[in-house]
Amino acid sequence: MYPLFLDGFREAVFSYGETAIYLQAMGSPASNGVANVSYVRSLFEDEKLPYELGWRPSAQPVTLASLGELVVQLYTSNPQALPEGETITA
């Protein structure tokens, strides 16, 4: 039997944070979470930065504030009636 893993509120926030990091790194902090799919695919499938596809680091730095804004945007755009972060703490 497999062990039961329960994620808490912290893990839910970290999950959104991890997504925000790669979206801003592959796009830019000002892109509102929009990133070129081929860049993201290269990052995860080839495990390298997609320079040969034309990607270049953004001139705008990724900051804790920009990540926080994107985490909130990702969380509030969740189509579920109750996002997982709320049901985890119930």
C-alpha positions, 0 to 999 in steps of 0.5 A: 500500500502506498503512503498517504501524503497530505499537503498543507497550506504551505505546500500549496503556496510553494506549488504556485510559487514554483510555477510563478518562478519558471513562468517569469524566468521564461517570460518576464516579470511584466508578462503576467504569467505568459511564457513561450511554451517552447521555452518552458518545454525546453526547460523541462524536457531538455533540462537546459535554458532555451538560448537556441530557441531565442530565449534571453533573460529578461532585463527586468529582475524577478523579485519576491514582489513580482512572484507574489503578484503572480502567485495571487493571480494564479491562485485567483484564476483557479477554476475550482469553486474552492481552490485547494489552498482553502480546502487544505486548511478545512 
